[in-house]
Amino acid sequence: MYLDNIMLAPNVGVANDIVNDEVQLFPNPAKENLSLKNISQYKLIQIIDIYGHIVLQQELQENQNEINLPLSELKSGIYMLRFDDSLTRKIVIQ
């Protein structure tokens, strides 16, 4: 049996982005309202549909730490919840 020189490389791949897991959102999936907590560092929250359209936008008051977003006007589906163009989370509306 003949083995050639085998060289092992360290893990190669894309580094995971650091995500601020301090933000709490519930329930997810949601029906009528979505509660958000630990959001005091943000000024703007947007809900974006799968086509990239902003379907709900809410400005936050300074040091506002929680909010309930009304969802009853939105159709069932998958949306993105965006905080100040920096943090994005997937939400499901039933």
Buried (B, 14 or more C-beta within 10 A) or exposed (E): EEEEEEEEEEEEEEEEEEEEEEBEBEEEEBEEEBBBEBBBBBEEBBBBBEEEEEBBEEEBEEEBEEBEBEBEEBEEEEBBBBBEEEBEBEBEBE
